[in-house]
């Protein structure tokens, strides 16, 4: 069986640059000949750069094909956008000659009730492709030259699931939450402050603002008192200081073998946290083969690609598959930024350890006492480019809503620890009849429930 897989991988490598890139057709030839413009730089037509082939039947995957000039980290950026739209990548093929890339993703919605905006996803992917024109439906005259930060002020009556319902509307409208301050007054009223940016860059228009407020009113009903949107002048991604004990536990979780060392994980959760990462330099004279076998989880390909991007590792060819038992097999032919194989044993060990850590523990979840109250912390590493993981706030609020836990206050911010920047989400939880927070079992259920939702289990 192993030899058969080896022959298959050998075939993949030999076919790349040939049969796989033949699918690109005349675009590769046009690029090499320089017919697209001065200096051989070709600008791809918008409709050709990203093609989305809708699923023929319910339950079947939609196929996304991206065909454009290559750049370092493009695979990570595309996976982040796909994750941001609530999609799961079930299979992927990646091929590049260093100048032009051809990527195919088979995707399915995470939830059957998801309303995926496919045209918006296509425009988002187009905006990430090098040399591709900006989506043409934007108002190019009135659109701001750069993303503006806006403050959404929402005043309403408190109820269970309120925060998640608001977050869901923001996600559906392609509004990214950068920071949130939520507080509940003694008389049961909620004041929500969301610092947001608009992926469509239209929030400066009255039509877009009215659409947002109307959608919030439709979802929240009579509980909404007022909805206001204004520019957030002088916004800074600050954060109230973390208690030293919390920071120590949140950022210094390490791995022991293939398991996560954390007393808060249930035995069942620990069994899921396993991964094998291997490096092979025997199959190719110019590329290192990186092989990964692990349990499937939400954003897996994104976690792998962002780690390689931050480590300045270039992916030349690769496949992302599901085996018969539901685990993931990832085979990637990679190079260092200087175009050489990874032959140094120390560098190999560092890369394998980093990948293992990021796959087994891409998000940190802990729950601590805050006097008589209970506080939930969730943290994820920020990419070197400054971008955070999509939909974390959405997933945490969803998990708490399902558990029947009320959120008294919430906050999002950035924290630097051990030469890395982290995005930290903190929630002050309210006790509930359904799940009293006083016992250790209830807290374990909260941590497991939040982690399961975040990981897609």
C-alpha positions as CSV (number, residue, x, y, z in Angstrom):
1,X,0.0,0.0,0.0
2,X,2.8,2.4,0.9
3,X,4.7,1.6,-2.3
4,X,1.5,2.2,-4.3
5,X,1.2,5.6,-2.7
6,X,4.8,6.3,-3.5
7,X,4.3,5.5,-7.2
8,X,1.2,7.7,-7.2
9,X,3.2,10.6,-5.8
10,X,6.0,10.0,-8.2
11,X,3.4,10.2,-11.0
12,X,2.0,13.5,-9.6
13,X,5.5,15.0,-9.6
14,X,6.3,13.9,-13.1
15,X,3.0,15.1,-14.4
16,X,3.2,18.6,-12.9
17,X,4.3,21.2,-15.3
18,X,2.9,18.9,-18.0
19,X,-0.5,17.3,-17.8
20,X,-1.7,19.4,-14.9
21,X,-0.5,22.7,-16.3
22,X,-2.0,21.7,-19.7
23,X,-5.4,22.4,-18.1
24,X,-4.4,26.0,-18.0
25,X,-4.3,25.9,-21.7
26,X,-3.2,29.0,-23.7
27,X,-2.8,31.1,-20.5
28,X,0.6,29.6,-19.7
29,X,1.8,30.0,-23.2
30,X,0.5,33.6,-23.3
31,X,2.3,34.3,-20.1
32,X,5.6,32.9,-21.2
33,X,5.5,34.7,-24.6
34,X,4.6,38.0,-22.9
35,X,1.5,38.5,-25.0
36,X,-0.4,39.9,-22.1
37,X,1.6,43.1,-21.9
38,X,5.0,44.7,-21.4
39,X,7.7,42.6,-19.7
40,X,5.7,39.4,-20.2
41,X,3.3,40.2,-17.4
42,X,-0.2,39.0,-18.3
43,X,-3.4,40.3,-16.8
44,X,-5.9,37.5,-16.6
45,X,-9.5,38.2,-17.6
46,X,-11.7,38.3,-14.5
47,X,-14.1,35.7,-15.7
48,X,-11.3,33.2,-16.5
49,X,-9.2,33.7,-13.3
50,X,-11.8,32.2,-11.0
51,X,-14.5,29.7,-12.1
52,X,-17.1,28.3,-9.8
53,X,-18.9,25.1,-11.0
54,X,-22.0,24.6,-8.9
55,X,-22.8,21.2,-7.5
56,X,-25.2,19.2,-9.6
57,X,-27.0,17.6,-6.7
58,X,-27.4,18.3,-3.0
59,X,-24.5,16.9,-1.0
60,X,-22.1,17.1,-3.9
61,X,-19.2,19.5,-3.8
62,X,-18.9,22.8,-5.7
63,X,-15.7,23.0,-7.6
64,X,-13.7,26.3,-7.5
65,X,-10.9,26.7,-10.0
66,X,-8.3,29.5,-9.7
67,X,-6.0,30.1,-12.6
68,X,-3.8,33.2,-12.3
69,X,-0.2,34.5,-11.8
70,X,1.5,33.0,-8.8
71,X,2.7,34.8,-5.7
72,X,4.0,33.6,-2.3
73,X,1.2,32.8,0.1
74,X,-1.6,32.9,-2.5
75,X,-2.8,29.4,-1.4
76,X,-3.1,30.6,2.2
77,X,-5.1,33.7,1.1
78,X,-7.5,31.7,-1.0
79,X,-8.1,29.1,1.8
80,X,-8.7,31.9,4.3
81,X,-11.4,33.5,2.0
82,X,-13.1,30.1,1.4
83,X,-13.1,29.5,5.2
84,X,-14.5,33.0,5.7
85,X,-17.6,32.1,3.6
86,X,-18.4,29.1,5.8
87,X,-17.1,26.4,3.4
88,X,-15.2,23.3,4.0
89,X,-12.5,22.2,1.5
90,X,-12.9,18.4,1.0
91,X,-10.3,18.1,-1.7
92,X,-7.7,20.2,-3.3
93,X,-5.1,20.2,-6.1
94,X,-2.3,22.7,-6.4
95,X,0.1,23.2,-9.2
96,X,2.5,26.0,-10.1
97,X,5.6,26.6,-12.3
98,X,6.7,29.5,-10.1
99,X,5.1,32.1,-12.4
100,X,1.6,30.7,-13.1
101,X,-0.6,28.7,-10.7
102,X,-3.6,26.4,-11.2
103,X,-5.6,25.5,-8.1
104,X,-8.8,23.5,-7.8
105,X,-10.8,23.2,-4.5
106,X,-13.8,21.0,-3.9
107,X,-15.9,22.7,-1.3
108,X,-19.2,22.1,0.6
109,X,-21.1,24.3,3.1
110,X,-20.3,23.6,6.8
111,X,-24.1,23.8,7.5
112,X,-27.0,22.7,5.4
113,X,-28.8,26.0,6.3
114,X,-25.9,28.1,5.0
115,X,-26.7,30.6,2.4
116,X,-23.5,30.9,0.4
117,X,-23.1,34.0,-1.7
118,X,-21.2,32.5,-4.6
119,X,-20.9,35.7,-6.7
120,X,-19.5,37.5,-3.6
121,X,-17.0,34.6,-3.0
122,X,-15.9,34.8,-6.7
123,X,-15.3,38.5,-6.4
124,X,-13.4,38.0,-3.1
125,X,-11.2,35.3,-4.8
126,X,-10.6,37.5,-7.8
127,X,-9.5,40.4,-5.6
128,X,-6.8,38.1,-4.2
129,X,-5.4,37.0,-7.6
130,X,-2.3,38.9,-8.7
131,X,-2.7,41.1,-11.7
132,X,-6.5,40.6,-11.8
133,X,-8.8,43.5,-12.0
134,X,-10.8,44.6,-8.9
135,X,-14.3,43.2,-9.0
136,X,-16.2,45.4,-11.4
137,X,-19.4,45.9,-9.5
138,X,-17.7,48.2,-7.0
139,X,-18.4,51.9,-7.3
140,X,-14.9,52.9,-8.4
141,X,-15.7,56.6,-8.2
142,X,-17.0,56.9,-4.7
143,X,-15.2,53.8,-3.1
144,X,-12.6,54.7,-0.5
145,X,-9.0,54.1,-1.5
146,X,-8.4,51.8,1.4
147,X,-10.5,49.8,3.9
148,X,-12.1,52.1,6.5
149,X,-12.9,51.1,10.0
150,X,-16.5,51.7,11.1
151,X,-18.2,51.6,14.5
152,X,-21.6,49.8,14.7
153,X,-23.5,50.8,17.8
154,X,-26.4,48.6,18.6
155,X,-28.7,49.2,21.6
156,X,-31.2,46.4,22.4
157,X,-32.9,44.3,25.0
158,X,-30.9,41.2,26.2
159,X,-31.8,37.7,25.2
160,X,-30.0,34.4,24.7
161,X,-28.2,34.1,21.4
162,X,-28.3,37.8,20.7
163,X,-24.6,38.2,20.1
164,X,-24.4,35.3,17.7
165,X,-27.5,36.5,15.7
166,X,-25.8,39.9,15.2
167,X,-22.5,38.2,14.2
168,X,-24.3,36.0,11.7
169,X,-25.8,39.0,10.0
170,X,-22.4,40.7,9.8
171,X,-20.8,37.6,8.3
172,X,-23.5,37.2,5.7
173,X,-23.0,40.8,4.6
174,X,-19.2,40.3,4.4
175,X,-18.4,42.6,7.3
176,X,-15.3,41.6,9.3
177,X,-15.3,42.1,13.0
178,X,-12.0,43.5,14.3
179,X,-13.0,44.3,17.8
180,X,-16.1,44.2,19.9
181,X,-17.2,45.6,23.2
182,X,-20.4,44.1,24.6
183,X,-21.9,45.0,28.0
184,X,-25.1,44.3,29.7
185,X,-26.8,46.9,32.0
186,X,-28.5,45.9,35.3
187,X,-31.9,46.5,33.7
188,X,-31.4,43.9,31.0
189,X,-30.3,46.2,28.2
190,X,-27.3,45.5,25.9
191,X,-24.9,47.9,24.4
192,X,-22.9,46.4,21.5
193,X,-19.9,48.2,19.9
194,X,-18.6,46.4,16.8
195,X,-15.5,47.8,15.0
196,X,-15.9,46.4,11.5
197,X,-14.6,46.7,7.9
198,X,-16.5,46.0,4.8
199,X,-15.0,43.5,2.3
200,X,-17.1,45.1,-0.4
201,X,-15.9,48.6,0.7
202,X,-19.3,50.1,0.4
203,X,-20.2,50.8,4.0
204,X,-19.6,54.5,3.5
205,X,-22.8,54.6,1.4
206,X,-26.2,55.2,2.9
207,X,-27.7,52.2,0.9
208,X,-25.2,49.8,2.5
209,X,-25.7,51.2,6.0
210,X,-29.5,51.1,5.6
211,X,-29.3,47.5,4.4
212,X,-27.3,46.5,7.5
213,X,-29.7,48.1,9.9
214,X,-32.7,46.6,8.2
215,X,-31.2,43.1,8.3
216,X,-30.4,43.5,12.0
217,X,-34.0,44.8,12.7
218,X,-35.4,41.8,10.8
219,X,-33.4,39.3,12.8
220,X,-33.6,40.9,16.3
221,X,-37.2,42.2,15.9
222,X,-38.6,44.5,18.6
223,X,-35.7,44.0,20.9
224,X,-33.6,46.6,18.9
225,X,-33.8,50.1,20.2
226,X,-31.4,51.8,17.8
227,X,-28.7,51.0,15.2
228,X,-26.0,53.5,14.4
229,X,-23.0,53.4,12.0
230,X,-20.1,55.9,12.0
231,X,-16.4,56.1,11.0
232,X,-14.1,54.9,13.8
233,X,-11.5,57.6,13.8
234,X,-8.2,56.8,15.4
235,X,-9.0,53.1,15.8
236,X,-6.3,51.0,17.4
237,X,-6.4,47.2,17.9
238,X,-5.8,47.5,21.7
239,X,-6.7,45.1,24.5
240,X,-7.2,45.3,28.2
241,X,-4.3,43.5,29.9
242,X,-4.5,39.8,30.5
243,X,-3.9,38.4,34.0
244,X,-0.4,36.8,34.1
245,X,-1.8,33.4,35.0
246,X,-4.2,33.5,32.1
247,X,-1.5,34.5,29.6
248,X,0.8,31.8,30.9
249,X,-1.9,29.1,30.4
250,X,-3.2,30.5,27.1
251,X,0.1,30.9,25.2
252,X,2.4,28.3,26.6
253,X,0.4,25.2,25.9
254,X,2.8,22.6,24.5
255,X,2.7,19.2,22.9
256,X,3.8,15.9,24.3
257,X,4.1,13.3,21.6
258,X,0.9,13.5,19.5
259,X,-1.3,14.8,22.3
260,X,-2.1,18.2,23.7
261,X,-1.1,18.7,27.3
262,X,-4.2,20.3,28.7
263,X,-6.2,19.1,31.7
264,X,-9.3,20.8,30.3
265,X,-9.6,18.4,27.4
266,X,-11.9,15.5,27.7
267,X,-10.5,12.0,27.0
268,X,-12.6,11.9,23.8
269,X,-11.2,15.2,22.6
270,X,-7.6,14.0,23.3
271,X,-8.1,11.0,21.1
272,X,-9.0,13.2,18.2
273,X,-5.8,15.3,18.5
274,X,-3.3,13.2,16.5
275,X,-1.2,14.0,13.4
276,X,1.7,12.5,11.5
277,X,4.1,14.8,9.6
278,X,6.9,13.4,7.5
279,X,9.5,14.7,5.1
280,X,10.9,12.8,2.1
281,X,13.7,14.0,-0.2
282,X,14.0,10.9,-2.3
283,X,11.2,11.4,-4.8
284,X,12.4,14.7,-6.4
285,X,15.8,16.2,-7.2
286,X,14.5,19.7,-6.6
287,X,11.6,19.5,-4.2
288,X,11.0,18.2,-0.7
289,X,7.9,16.0,-0.2
290,X,5.9,17.0,2.9
291,X,3.3,14.3,3.9
292,X,0.6,14.9,6.5
293,X,-1.9,12.5,7.9
294,X,-4.4,13.7,10.5
295,X,-7.9,13.9,11.7
296,X,-10.1,16.2,9.6
297,X,-11.0,19.6,11.1
298,X,-12.3,23.0,10.0
299,X,-9.7,25.1,8.3
300,X,-7.1,22.3,8.1
301,X,-5.7,23.3,4.7
302,X,-5.7,27.0,5.8
303,X,-3.7,26.1,9.0
304,X,-1.2,24.2,6.9
305,X,-0.9,26.9,4.2
306,X,-0.6,29.8,6.7
307,X,2.2,27.9,8.6
308,X,4.1,27.4,5.4
309,X,3.6,31.0,4.3
310,X,4.9,32.3,7.7
311,X,7.9,30.0,7.4
312,X,8.6,31.3,3.9
313,X,8.0,27.8,2.3
314,X,6.8,27.7,-1.2
315,X,4.4,25.0,-2.4
316,X,5.0,23.9,-6.0
317,X,2.5,21.0,-6.3
318,X,0.2,19.2,-3.9
319,X,-3.0,17.3,-3.2
320,X,-5.4,17.3,-0.3
321,X,-7.5,14.2,0.0
322,X,-9.8,12.3,2.3
323,X,-9.2,8.6,3.1
324,X,-11.8,5.9,3.7
325,X,-11.8,6.5,7.4
326,X,-12.4,10.2,7.2
327,X,-8.9,11.4,7.9
328,X,-7.0,13.8,5.7
329,X,-4.0,13.0,3.6
330,X,-1.9,16.0,2.4
331,X,1.0,15.6,0.0
332,X,2.9,18.8,-0.9
333,X,6.1,19.3,-2.9
334,X,7.8,22.3,-1.3
335,X,10.9,24.4,-1.5
336,X,12.6,27.0,0.6
337,X,12.4,30.7,-0.5
338,X,15.8,30.3,-2.2
339,X,14.4,27.5,-4.4
340,X,16.2,24.7,-2.7
341,X,15.1,21.5,-1.0
342,X,14.9,21.3,2.8
343,X,17.8,19.0,3.6
344,X,19.0,20.4,7.0
345,X,17.7,18.0,9.7
346,X,17.3,20.8,12.1
347,X,15.2,22.8,9.7
348,X,13.1,19.7,8.9
349,X,12.5,19.1,12.6
350,X,11.5,22.7,13.3
351,X,9.1,22.7,10.3
352,X,7.5,19.4,11.3
353,X,7.1,20.5,14.9
354,X,5.6,23.8,13.9
355,X,3.1,22.1,11.6
356,X,2.1,19.6,14.2
357,X,1.5,22.3,16.8
358,X,-0.5,24.4,14.4
359,X,-2.7,21.5,13.2
360,X,-3.3,19.9,16.6
361,X,-3.7,23.2,18.5
362,X,-4.6,26.1,16.0
363,X,-6.9,27.6,18.7
364,X,-6.4,27.9,22.4
365,X,-9.5,27.5,24.6
366,X,-9.5,27.9,28.4
367,X,-12.0,28.9,31.1
368,X,-11.0,30.6,34.3
369,X,-12.6,32.1,37.5
370,X,-12.9,35.8,37.7
371,X,-14.0,36.2,41.2
372,X,-17.5,34.9,41.4
373,X,-17.8,35.0,37.6
374,X,-16.6,32.7,34.8
375,X,-14.5,34.0,31.9
376,X,-13.9,32.1,28.6
377,X,-10.7,32.8,26.6
378,X,-10.1,31.8,23.0
379,X,-6.9,32.7,21.2
380,X,-5.4,32.0,17.7
381,X,-2.1,33.1,16.2
382,X,-2.2,36.0,13.7
383,X,-0.5,35.6,10.4
384,X,2.7,37.6,9.9
385,X,0.8,39.8,7.4
386,X,-1.5,40.8,10.3
387,X,-4.6,38.8,9.3
388,X,-6.5,36.8,11.8
389,X,-8.4,33.5,11.5
390,X,-11.9,33.9,10.0
391,X,-15.2,33.2,11.8
392,X,-13.7,32.6,15.3
393,X,-16.1,35.0,17.0
394,X,-19.0,33.5,14.9
395,X,-18.2,29.9,16.0
396,X,-17.7,30.7,19.7
397,X,-21.0,32.7,20.0
398,X,-22.8,29.9,18.1
399,X,-21.4,27.2,20.5
400,X,-22.5,29.3,23.6
401,X,-25.9,29.9,22.0
402,X,-26.4,26.1,21.5
403,X,-25.3,25.5,25.1
404,X,-27.8,28.0,26.4
405,X,-25.1,30.2,27.9
406,X,-25.7,34.0,28.1
407,X,-22.8,36.3,27.4
408,X,-22.6,39.2,29.8
409,X,-19.7,41.0,28.1
410,X,-17.3,40.2,25.2
411,X,-14.1,41.7,23.8
412,X,-11.7,41.1,20.9
413,X,-8.1,42.3,20.9
414,X,-4.5,41.5,20.0
415,X,-1.8,40.3,22.4
416,X,1.9,39.7,21.8
417,X,3.5,36.8,23.5
418,X,6.7,34.8,22.8
419,X,7.5,36.9,19.6
420,X,4.1,36.1,18.1
421,X,0.9,38.1,17.9
422,X,-2.3,36.5,19.0
423,X,-6.0,37.4,18.5
424,X,-7.7,37.0,21.8
425,X,-11.4,36.6,22.4
426,X,-12.7,36.9,26.0
427,X,-16.3,36.3,27.2
428,X,-17.7,36.9,30.6
429,X,-20.4,34.3,31.0
430,X,-23.7,34.4,32.8
431,X,-24.9,31.5,34.9
432,X,-27.9,29.6,33.5
433,X,-30.4,27.0,34.7
434,X,-29.6,24.8,31.7
435,X,-25.9,24.6,32.5
436,X,-24.8,26.0,35.9
437,X,-21.3,27.2,35.7
438,X,-20.2,26.3,39.2
439,X,-19.2,22.7,38.6
440,X,-16.1,21.4,36.8
441,X,-18.2,19.2,34.5
442,X,-20.2,22.2,33.2
443,X,-17.0,24.0,32.4
444,X,-15.6,21.0,30.6
445,X,-18.7,20.9,28.5
446,X,-18.3,24.5,27.6
447,X,-14.7,24.1,26.6
448,X,-15.4,20.9,24.6
449,X,-18.5,22.5,23.0
450,X,-16.6,25.6,21.9
451,X,-13.6,23.6,20.7
452,X,-15.9,21.2,18.7
453,X,-17.6,24.1,17.0
454,X,-14.3,25.8,16.2
455,X,-12.8,22.6,14.8
456,X,-15.9,21.5,13.0
457,X,-16.3,18.2,14.9
